[in-house]
Amino acid sequence: MFKSIITYCKDSYQELAHRTTWPTRKELTHSAIVVLVASIVIALVVFAEDKVFYTLMQAIYPNS
């Protein structure tokens, strides 16, 4: 059992160290900016939907 775990760990290390293609700094920066912009856009859309829904509820139930 321990032999198979050790073999798995060695194979995993070999794959990470030698077979994995890591992104360049430029690619990583670009991806991070895309994620940041998309997150901000989604947050603004949700905020706008919330304000519209709140305004509609205030119009329907004015004294609540």
C-alpha positions in Angstrom: 0.0 0.0 0.0 2.7 2.5 0.9 4.7 1.6 -2.2 1.7 2.7 -4.4 1.4 6.0 -2.5 5.1 6.7 -2.9 4.9 5.9 -6.6 1.9 8.2 -7.0 3.8 11.0 -5.2 6.9 10.5 -7.3 4.8 10.5 -10.5 2.9 13.6 -9.5 6.1 15.4 -8.7 7.6 14.4 -12.1 4.5 15.7 -13.9 4.5 19.0 -12.1 8.2 19.6 -12.4 8.9 18.4 -15.9 5.7 17.9 -18.0 3.6 20.9 -16.9 3.6 24.0 -19.1 3.4 27.0 -16.8 2.1 30.3 -18.0 4.5 33.2 -18.6 4.3 36.2 -16.4 2.6 38.2 -19.2 0.0 35.5 -19.7 -0.7 35.3 -16.0 -1.0 39.0 -15.7 -3.4 39.1 -18.6 -5.6 36.4 -17.2 -5.6 38.1 -13.8 -6.8 41.4 -15.4 -9.5 39.5 -17.3 -10.8 37.9 -14.1 -10.7 41.2 -12.2 -12.6 43.1 -14.9 -15.2 40.3 -15.3 -15.7 40.2 -11.5 -16.2 44.0 -11.4 -18.7 43.9 -14.3 -20.7 41.1 -12.7 -20.7 42.9 -9.3 -22.0 46.1 -11.0 -24.7 44.1 -12.9 -25.9 42.5 -9.6 -25.8 45.8 -7.9 -28.0 47.4 -10.6 -30.4 44.5 -10.6 -30.7 44.8 -6.8 -31.4 48.5 -7.0 -34.1 48.0 -9.7 -35.7 45.2 -7.7 -35.6 47.3 -4.5 -37.2 50.3 -6.3 -39.9 48.0 -7.7 -40.7 46.6 -4.3 -40.9 50.1 -2.8 -43.3 51.0 -5.5 -45.5 47.9 -5.0 -45.3 48.0 -1.1 -44.7 51.7 -0.3 -45.4 51.5 3.5 -43.3 48.4 4.3 
